[in-house]
Amino acid sequence: MPELLTHPKTPEMPRQVAGFKSESWPASSRNGGRHQIGIPGRLPSESAVFYTSGRASLGTSYLYSLFARAYGTNNLPDSSNMCHEATSVVLTKSIGVPVGTVTLEDCEHTDLIFFFGQNTGTNSPRMLHQLEDARRRGVQIITFNPLRERSLERFENPKSPAEMLIKPATLISTQYHQLMIGGDAAALMGLCKAVIEMDDNAQAMGSARVIDHEFIEDHCAGFDKFAAAAREYDWDDIVRRSGLSRTAIEAAAVVYTRAPRAMACYGMGLTQHKNGVETIQLLVNLLLLRGNIGRRGTGICPVRGHSNVQGQRTVGISEKPELVPLDRLEAQYRFAAPRKKGLNIIEACEALVNGKLQAVFQLGGNLVRSVPDRARIEPAWRELPLSVSIATKLNRNHLIHGKIGYILPCLGRSEEDIQPSGPQAVSVEDSIACIHGSRGRRPPASPNLLSETRIIAGLAKATLAPNPLMDWAGWADDYSRIRTALGETYPEIFHDMERRMWLPGGFPRPIKARERIWQTESQRANFITPEGLKEDPHPQDSHRDVFRMMTLRSNDQFNTTIYGYNDRFRGIKGTRMVVLLNRDDMIRLGIDEGDMLMLETVWDDGIERKMSGFRATGYDIPPGCCATYYPEANALMPLSHYAAGSFTPAAKSIPIRVIKLSN
């Protein structure tokens, strides 16, 4: 057993990683390359998937991606596939970067914040303090959200007893627009149309223009085509598809045109729709109309979940080879990097169901519980020849495993990590593209726990043919060596990293769009005109018993981890098996509060998807819409129900029927 698979502090007590021996693998089929694997008995590289949850550090993610590519595959799906893949697709085409442009400093200088599809209190509670500060400075906050969310309405600082007991709660949203689920694209088109019409009127009257034409002339492409299309859209159709009145949309547009500096924050309420890509394109267009990207106090801010879900993409976790500097990696490590596109999450799940996968390796996460079509995924997962999971805590995924399954417990990031070179530090990239270091301080849960880095390095050394340029042992012993390697692969980002990651607040990743340098094909910021606004099925276009269902999270939840069964923000106690329904819809269907319901997916693929045991709960949600909790209702979402252009599961707009069960 390789020495890397034993604990460095306790050599007298070797700790094998679950019998993971290279000679136990079936025969290899890979040919070519300069440093080849050459170990008999390995699975074909195309049949293996290397999944990453987003929790791992930058250094660990870098080693993991190198391991997978040295193994011969770009099958590196990750949690970004399930949440913000649409962001990466759109922003790269429109402004030349795959991430947002907002910094914390921008938050201190903005005059207006748009919120689309992002429940700050549940998913980003730390951001509430910035919102509270912004409101006290008089910043306008305009929210577009299907549900009335308390944390987007008012805020009481739990760290301030005086505020909790004496002062009134801070008003967060100055405008709150309850649009229909999936109505964001129509609402955004309405906002753009209103701004363009106001600018046309200003031009006709000879008054000050509303649109920043100087910025558009100097920096943008595609404006004329988009403006013409916006003028042609019918207000009645926009109102019907958004669920908002024209007056409400125009009221938001007026505030926007009066704000010198504005930014837009959004979450999976935009990305997880079939038209998620076009919706985000429209949000970018809205900001470009008034030059609200690339100057202080402005920008676009996709709000992500895990602490390094963005950073892992930065260091090579991607199924798209064009996003990774493969030529540089080949020169650095003298191996033949695979060039074939890998599998994303949807494609990996389809391959799993079709029996084409032989191994799934998980670096963190709760994949089986997270993905769509759970009733199809779980049986297929049990037929996998091999499943491997590196994890800090047990989760439901560990109860569902392959024919051979390994659970490899590892140190958490908050735990002290001692290697032969001494205490180790790691680094992450947050949602605003700031990279900073951290050191674990807590005593490990067990003296025998290995770090993620050591486990991956050990497995790579045991699996791959020797390559003197891939220093797995040295990397496991001293993480600063990984950061040196990162600086060689990505010098423009990670140069002098050992010093810069300890600067106060870390250091910003270079985002050229912040400087109004557009790394797009046109070398300009692009207005992109959508093909249409239709999100299918639209409740008003189909039979009245078909609802559009969104999944959501509670305050007592982090991703798939459930800490309790009370959702205090929404007044739900004791269960998560509820369906939030418009009260008028309940009356129309003869459903009373507390009735037990069955939900049935309306999807024409020949597969029946039904779930029962849901409790009817009246809620302030638009007619024709309903909501359930994630991940409980994932079994109702078809694998083929995803965003066009990004393959993001469309978890926010699942077509269902609501069926009352007899009492």
KANOR-V715624 format. One record per residue. N is the residue number from 1. RES is the residue in three letters. PHI is phi in degrees with one decimal (* if undefined). NEAR is the number of other ideal C-beta (glycine too) atoms within 10 Angstrom. Layout:
# KANOR-V715624
N	RES	PHI	NEAR
N	RES	PHI	NEAR
This chain:
# KANOR-V715624
1	MET	*	14
2	PRO	-56.8	19
3	GLU	-63.5	12
4	LEU	-67.3	22
5	LEU	-92.6	22
6	THR	-118.8	20
7	HIS	-72.4	18
8	PRO	-66.5	16
9	LYS	-87.8	12
10	THR	-131.7	11
11	PRO	-63.3	10
12	GLU	-74.4	6
13	MET	-123.8	10
14	PRO	-57.5	12
15	ARG	-116.4	16
16	GLN	-71.0	11
17	VAL	-91.1	21
18	ALA	53.3	13
19	GLY	67.5	9
20	PHE	-78.3	20
21	LYS	-112.6	15
22	SER	-65.1	16
23	GLU	-75.0	9
24	SER	-90.1	11
25	TRP	-89.9	18
26	PRO	-64.8	14
27	ALA	-65.0	9
28	SER	-84.6	17
29	SER	-126.0	12
30	ARG	-86.3	17
31	ASN	-128.6	8
32	GLY	84.8	7
33	GLY	98.6	17
34	ARG	-93.4	10
35	HIS	-112.9	17
36	GLN	-91.8	17
37	ILE	-62.9	19
38	GLY	64.5	12
39	ILE	-89.1	15
40	PRO	-66.1	11
41	GLY	86.7	12
42	ARG	-121.2	23
43	LEU	-69.9	19
44	PRO	-57.3	15
45	SER	-61.0	21
46	GLU	-70.8	20
47	SER	-93.2	18
48	ALA	-110.1	21
49	VAL	-122.0	27
50	PHE	-114.1	28
51	TYR	-95.2	25
52	THR	-129.7	29
53	SER	-84.9	24
54	GLY	107.0	26
55	ARG	-85.5	25
56	ALA	-68.5	32
57	SER	-73.5	27
58	LEU	-61.0	27
59	GLY	-64.2	26
60	THR	-63.7	31
61	SER	-62.6	30
62	TYR	-62.6	27
63	LEU	-63.2	30
64	TYR	-63.3	29
65	SER	-66.7	23
66	LEU	-66.6	26
67	PHE	-57.4	22
68	ALA	-62.0	26
69	ARG	-73.1	26
70	ALA	-66.6	25
71	TYR	-73.3	21
72	GLY	113.3	26
73	THR	-141.7	21
74	ASN	-102.9	26
75	ASN	-73.7	29
76	LEU	-124.1	30
77	PRO	-67.8	28
78	ASP	-150.2	29
79	SER	-65.9	25
80	SER	-61.8	28
81	ASN	-56.3	25
82	MET	-92.2	29
83	CYS	-127.2	25
84	HIS	-120.5	33
85	GLU	-61.7	30
86	ALA	-60.1	29
87	THR	-60.3	27
88	SER	-60.9	23
89	VAL	-65.6	22
90	VAL	-70.7	29
91	LEU	-64.8	24
92	THR	-61.8	15
93	LYS	-74.2	18
94	SER	-89.9	28
95	ILE	-126.8	31
96	GLY	88.0	20
97	VAL	-135.5	22
98	PRO	-88.9	23
99	VAL	-130.6	26
100	GLY	-71.7	29
101	THR	-113.3	26
102	VAL	-76.9	26
103	THR	-114.9	20
104	LEU	-61.5	12
105	GLU	-63.1	12
106	ASP	-59.7	20
107	CYS	-60.3	21
108	GLU	-82.3	14
109	HIS	-124.4	16
110	THR	-82.1	24
111	ASP	-111.7	19
112	LEU	-153.6	23
113	ILE	-124.7	25
114	PHE	-91.3	28
115	PHE	-119.5	26
116	PHE	-126.2	23
117	GLY	57.3	27
118	GLN	-142.4	25
119	ASN	-96.3	24
120	THR	-59.5	22
121	GLY	-62.0	19
122	THR	-84.9	22
123	ASN	-101.6	21
124	SER	-142.4	19
125	PRO	-61.6	14
126	ARG	-64.4	7
127	MET	-71.2	18
128	LEU	-60.0	19
129	HIS	-68.0	12
130	GLN	-64.5	16
131	LEU	-67.2	24
132	GLU	-60.9	18
133	ASP	-62.3	13
134	ALA	-61.8	20
135	ARG	-64.8	19
136	ARG	-67.0	9
137	ARG	-86.7	10
138	GLY	89.6	8
139	VAL	-68.7	23
140	GLN	-79.3	20
141	ILE	-127.3	20
142	ILE	-111.8	23
143	THR	-109.9	25
144	PHE	-119.0	28
145	ASN	-157.3	21
146	PRO	-65.0	27
147	LEU	-100.8	20
148	ARG	-78.2	15
149	GLU	-107.9	22
150	ARG	-57.1	19
151	SER	-72.3	19
152	LEU	-99.6	23
153	GLU	-103.8	15
154	ARG	-141.3	14
155	PHE	-138.6	21
156	GLU	-119.5	15
157	ASN	-75.1	15
158	PRO	-68.4	10
159	LYS	-86.4	7
160	SER	-120.1	12
161	PRO	-56.2	9
162	ALA	-62.4	8
163	GLU	-67.1	16
164	MET	-66.3	12
165	LEU	-95.5	8
166	ILE	-114.7	8
167	LYS	-76.5	11
168	PRO	-69.0	8
169	ALA	-61.8	14
170	THR	-75.5	18
171	LEU	-71.3	12
172	ILE	-88.9	24
173	SER	-84.1	21
174	THR	-82.9	15
175	GLN	-134.5	14
176	TYR	-131.7	17
177	HIS	-111.0	22
178	GLN	-86.7	18
179	LEU	-84.1	25
180	MET	-72.4	25
181	ILE	-54.2	28
182	GLY	82.2	31
183	GLY	-88.0	30
184	ASP	-63.7	30
185	ALA	-60.5	26
186	ALA	-65.6	28
187	ALA	-63.3	26
188	LEU	-67.5	30
189	MET	-63.8	27
190	GLY	-62.4	30
191	LEU	-62.1	26
192	CYS	-62.5	24
193	LYS	-60.8	23
194	ALA	-63.1	23
195	VAL	-63.9	23
196	ILE	-64.5	21
197	GLU	-65.8	16
198	MET	-63.6	18
199	ASP	-68.1	20
200	ASP	-60.8	15
201	ASN	-65.0	11
202	ALA	-63.4	15
203	GLN	-63.6	14
204	ALA	-64.2	8
205	MET	-91.8	8
206	GLY	75.2	6
207	SER	-98.1	9
208	ALA	-61.1	8
209	ARG	-70.3	12
210	VAL	-94.7	23
211	ILE	-86.8	21
212	ASP	-84.3	17
213	HIS	-68.7	15
214	GLU	-64.8	10
215	PHE	-61.9	19
216	ILE	-63.7	21
217	GLU	-64.1	9
218	ASP	-82.6	12
219	HIS	-126.5	19
220	CYS	-118.1	23
221	ALA	-131.8	18
222	GLY	87.3	18
223	PHE	-65.9	21
224	ASP	-59.9	10
225	LYS	-64.0	12
226	PHE	-66.8	23
227	ALA	-61.7	22
228	ALA	-64.3	11
229	ALA	-65.5	17
230	ALA	-62.9	23
231	ARG	-63.2	12
232	GLU	-80.0	8
233	TYR	-65.5	17
234	ASP	-85.2	9
235	TRP	-61.2	15
236	ASP	-61.6	9
237	ASP	-69.0	15
238	ILE	-61.5	24
239	VAL	-62.9	19
240	ARG	-66.1	17
241	ARG	-80.6	26
242	SER	-85.9	26
243	GLY	82.0	23
244	LEU	-115.0	23
245	SER	-77.2	13
246	ARG	-60.9	15
247	THR	-60.5	8
248	ALA	-64.4	20
249	ILE	-64.6	25
250	GLU	-68.2	17
251	ALA	-63.8	16
252	ALA	-66.1	22
253	ALA	-64.8	22
254	VAL	-62.4	14
255	VAL	-61.7	16
256	TYR	-61.6	25
257	THR	-70.1	17
258	ARG	-93.7	12
259	ALA	-89.6	21
260	PRO	-59.6	13
261	ARG	-136.5	18
262	ALA	-140.5	25
263	MET	-135.2	25
264	ALA	-132.0	28
265	CYS	-110.3	25
266	TYR	-149.8	24
267	GLY	-132.1	26
268	MET	-72.9	30
269	GLY	-64.5	28
270	LEU	-100.4	30
271	THR	-76.1	30
272	GLN	-91.1	28
273	HIS	-135.0	32
274	LYS	-61.6	21
275	ASN	-104.6	27
276	GLY	-60.1	34
277	VAL	-63.0	23
278	GLU	-66.2	25
279	THR	-64.1	30
280	ILE	-68.8	32
281	GLN	-57.8	26
282	LEU	-66.8	27
283	LEU	-64.6	24
284	VAL	-61.7	23
285	ASN	-57.5	27
286	LEU	-59.3	22
287	LEU	-68.8	23
288	LEU	-65.2	27
289	LEU	-54.7	27
290	ARG	-118.3	21
291	GLY	64.8	22
292	ASN	-95.4	27
293	ILE	-138.3	27
294	GLY	93.9	22
295	ARG	-144.3	17
296	ARG	-59.6	13
297	GLY	83.6	21
298	THR	-130.0	25
299	GLY	133.5	27
300	ILE	-114.8	28
301	CYS	-134.8	24
302	PRO	-72.4	29
303	VAL	-93.2	22
304	ARG	-103.5	25
305	GLY	-98.9	22
306	HIS	-50.5	23
307	SER	-67.9	17
308	ASN	-132.7	28
309	VAL	-62.6	26
310	GLN	-80.2	26
311	GLY	-65.6	27
312	GLN	-63.9	30
313	ARG	-65.4	26
314	THR	-59.3	23
315	VAL	-104.8	28
316	GLY	114.3	24
317	ILE	-78.2	28
318	SER	-164.1	25
319	GLU	-82.8	25
320	LYS	-98.5	15
321	PRO	-62.3	16
322	GLU	-68.8	8
323	LEU	-90.8	16
324	VAL	-121.1	21
325	PRO	-75.0	13
326	LEU	-64.1	17
327	ASP	-60.6	9
328	ARG	-67.6	14
329	LEU	-63.0	19
330	GLU	-62.6	15
331	ALA	-67.2	11
332	GLN	-72.7	15
333	TYR	-119.3	21
334	ARG	53.2	14
335	PHE	-140.6	22
336	ALA	-91.6	17
337	ALA	-73.6	19
338	PRO	-65.8	21
339	ARG	-111.7	9
340	LYS	-75.4	12
341	LYS	-56.3	14
342	GLY	-89.6	21
343	LEU	-90.5	25
344	ASN	-85.4	24
345	ILE	-61.3	26
346	ILE	-61.6	24
347	GLU	-64.6	19
348	ALA	-65.6	24
349	CYS	-65.6	25
350	GLU	-64.8	18
351	ALA	-64.6	18
352	LEU	-62.0	22
353	VAL	-62.6	17
354	ASN	-86.8	9
355	GLY	73.9	10
356	LYS	-96.8	13
357	LEU	-99.7	27
358	GLN	-116.1	17
359	ALA	-153.1	21
360	VAL	-127.7	27
361	PHE	-109.0	23
362	GLN	-118.1	22
363	LEU	-95.6	29
364	GLY	78.5	24
365	GLY	92.9	25
366	ASN	-138.6	21
367	LEU	-60.4	26
368	VAL	-59.1	27
369	ARG	-76.0	21
370	SER	-86.7	25
371	VAL	-86.8	24
372	PRO	-68.2	25
373	ASP	53.3	24
374	ARG	-56.6	22
375	ALA	-65.9	14
376	ARG	-94.0	19
377	ILE	-70.4	22
378	GLU	-60.8	16
379	PRO	-62.6	11
380	ALA	-66.9	18
381	TRP	-62.0	23
382	ARG	-67.5	14
383	GLU	-92.1	12
384	LEU	-59.6	20
385	PRO	-62.8	15
386	LEU	-147.0	22
387	SER	-132.1	24
388	VAL	-132.9	24
389	SER	-136.0	23
390	ILE	-94.1	27
391	ALA	-151.9	21
392	THR	-89.1	17
393	LYS	-140.2	11
394	LEU	-69.1	12
395	ASN	-142.4	20
396	ARG	-62.8	15
397	ASN	-57.8	21
398	HIS	-73.5	16
399	LEU	-81.9	11
400	ILE	-118.9	18
401	HIS	-139.0	19
402	GLY	-73.4	18
403	LYS	-60.7	10
404	ILE	-115.6	14
405	GLY	-131.4	18
406	TYR	-123.6	16
407	ILE	-111.9	15
408	LEU	-111.0	22
409	PRO	-67.0	17
410	CYS	-136.9	23
411	LEU	-65.1	23
412	GLY	-83.7	18
413	ARG	-65.8	21
414	SER	-82.0	12
415	GLU	-92.5	18
416	GLU	-64.2	13
417	ASP	-119.2	23
418	ILE	-104.5	17
419	GLN	-119.9	17
420	PRO	-53.0	11
421	SER	-85.4	14
422	GLY	119.5	9
423	PRO	-61.9	11
424	GLN	-105.9	23
425	ALA	-121.6	17
426	VAL	-127.8	23
427	SER	-138.9	26
428	VAL	-141.2	26
429	GLU	-118.2	26
430	ASP	-89.0	18
431	SER	-66.6	22
432	ILE	-104.1	23
433	ALA	60.5	24
434	CYS	-109.1	17
435	ILE	-107.0	23
436	HIS	-145.2	16
437	GLY	-97.9	19
438	SER	-153.6	16
439	ARG	-127.3	13
440	GLY	-70.0	19
441	ARG	-117.4	9
442	ARG	-78.6	11
443	PRO	-62.7	9
444	PRO	-60.3	19
445	ALA	-63.8	13
446	SER	-147.5	12
447	PRO	-69.6	12
448	ASN	-96.3	14
449	LEU	-68.1	19
450	LEU	-96.3	26
451	SER	-81.5	27
452	GLU	-56.0	27
453	THR	-61.0	28
454	ARG	-67.8	29
455	ILE	-62.8	24
456	ILE	-65.2	31
457	ALA	-61.3	28
458	GLY	-64.9	23
459	LEU	-65.2	25
460	ALA	-63.6	23
461	LYS	-66.3	22
462	ALA	-73.9	18
463	THR	-97.3	19
464	LEU	-90.3	23
465	ALA	-66.0	13
466	PRO	-58.0	10
467	ASN	-138.3	18
468	PRO	-61.7	8
469	LEU	-86.8	10
470	MET	-101.1	24
471	ASP	-88.2	17
472	TRP	-58.9	24
473	ALA	-65.9	16
474	GLY	-65.5	14
475	TRP	-64.2	28
476	ALA	-69.5	28
477	ASP	-79.6	19
478	ASP	-148.7	17
479	TYR	-68.3	24
480	SER	-64.7	14
481	ARG	-67.6	15
482	ILE	-66.8	27
483	ARG	-65.7	22
484	THR	-64.1	14
485	ALA	-63.9	22
486	LEU	-58.6	23
487	GLY	-64.2	16
488	GLU	-75.7	14
489	THR	-76.2	19
490	TYR	-127.3	19
491	PRO	-62.8	11
492	GLU	-70.0	8
493	ILE	-104.2	19
494	PHE	-108.3	25
495	HIS	-64.1	12
496	ASP	52.5	11
497	MET	-67.2	22
498	GLU	-58.1	14
499	ARG	-88.8	9
500	ARG	-69.0	16
501	MET	-70.7	20
502	TRP	-103.0	15
503	LEU	-64.2	13
504	PRO	-54.1	6
505	GLY	79.7	11
506	GLY	79.4	19
507	PHE	-131.0	20
508	PRO	-77.3	18
509	ARG	-66.5	20
510	PRO	-66.3	12
511	ILE	-116.7	22
512	LYS	-62.1	14
513	ALA	-62.9	22
514	ARG	-64.1	22
515	GLU	-100.2	11
516	ARG	59.9	16
517	ILE	-109.1	15
518	TRP	-103.1	22
519	GLN	-90.1	12
520	THR	-107.4	17
521	GLU	-61.0	10
522	SER	-84.1	12
523	GLN	61.0	11
524	ARG	-138.1	19
525	ALA	-75.5	27
526	ASN	-105.7	23
527	PHE	-74.6	24
528	ILE	-115.7	18
529	THR	-88.4	17
530	PRO	-70.6	17
531	GLU	-74.2	9
532	GLY	-179.4	12
533	LEU	-109.8	25
534	LYS	-72.1	16
535	GLU	-110.4	25
536	ASP	-106.1	14
537	PRO	-85.3	19
538	HIS	-84.9	21
539	PRO	-53.5	22
540	GLN	-86.3	12
541	ASP	-96.1	12
542	SER	-116.0	15
543	HIS	-61.1	9
544	ARG	-71.8	12
545	ASP	-91.9	15
546	VAL	-97.7	18
547	PHE	-107.7	27
548	ARG	-100.7	26
549	MET	-105.7	25
550	MET	-110.9	27
551	THR	-99.1	21
552	LEU	-144.9	23
553	ARG	-119.4	20
554	SER	-97.0	19
555	ASN	-69.3	18
556	ASP	-100.7	16
557	GLN	-157.4	19
558	PHE	-130.3	12
559	ASN	52.4	23
560	THR	-89.6	20
561	THR	-84.4	12
562	ILE	-104.2	17
563	TYR	-98.0	10
564	GLY	-171.7	13
565	TYR	-112.6	13
566	ASN	-114.6	16
567	ASP	-111.2	20
568	ARG	-67.4	12
569	PHE	-68.5	16
570	ARG	-109.6	21
571	GLY	71.5	10
572	ILE	-104.4	18
573	LYS	-129.7	10
574	GLY	83.4	10
575	THR	-161.7	15
576	ARG	-113.5	22
577	MET	-86.2	17
578	VAL	-128.8	22
579	VAL	-121.0	25
580	LEU	-83.7	23
581	LEU	-126.2	25
582	ASN	-64.4	18
583	ARG	-65.4	15
584	ASP	-66.7	11
585	ASP	-63.5	21
586	MET	-63.4	21
587	ILE	-63.3	11
588	ARG	-60.4	12
589	LEU	-93.9	17
590	GLY	71.2	8
591	ILE	-103.2	20
592	ASP	-100.4	11
593	GLU	-55.5	11
594	GLY	90.1	10
595	ASP	-60.8	19
596	MET	-88.5	16
597	LEU	-126.9	23
598	MET	-114.6	16
599	LEU	-112.1	23
600	GLU	-128.6	18
601	THR	-73.3	22
602	VAL	-101.7	15
603	TRP	-152.1	18
604	ASP	-93.0	7
605	ASP	-131.8	11
606	GLY	79.0	5
607	ILE	-111.4	13
608	GLU	-83.8	9
609	ARG	-130.0	21
610	LYS	-135.9	14
611	MET	-139.9	20
612	SER	-119.3	12
613	GLY	93.4	12
614	PHE	-89.0	26
615	ARG	-97.8	16
616	ALA	-68.3	21
617	THR	-136.1	21
618	GLY	-67.6	17
619	TYR	-152.1	20
620	ASP	-82.6	13
621	ILE	-140.3	21
622	PRO	-60.6	19
623	PRO	-58.9	16
624	GLY	81.0	20
625	CYS	-121.2	26
626	CYS	-152.7	29
627	ALA	-143.0	24
628	THR	-133.7	22
629	TYR	-88.3	22
630	TYR	-96.5	23
631	PRO	-97.7	23
632	GLU	-54.7	20
633	ALA	-94.2	25
634	ASN	-60.6	24
635	ALA	-64.0	18
636	LEU	-84.6	25
637	MET	-96.6	28
638	PRO	-69.3	19
639	LEU	-59.4	20
640	SER	-81.8	15
641	HIS	-98.6	22
642	TYR	-142.1	26
643	ALA	-71.4	26
644	ALA	-65.4	15
645	GLY	95.7	17
646	SER	-134.2	23
647	PHE	62.9	18
648	THR	-72.8	30
649	PRO	-55.2	32
650	ALA	-86.2	25
651	ALA	-74.0	27
652	LYS	-99.4	30
653	SER	-156.3	27
654	ILE	-94.4	28
655	PRO	-77.0	21
656	ILE	-138.8	25
657	ARG	-108.7	16
658	VAL	-106.1	21
659	ILE	-120.4	15
660	LYS	-77.2	15
661	LEU	-87.5	11
662	SER	-66.5	5
663	ASN	-75.9	6
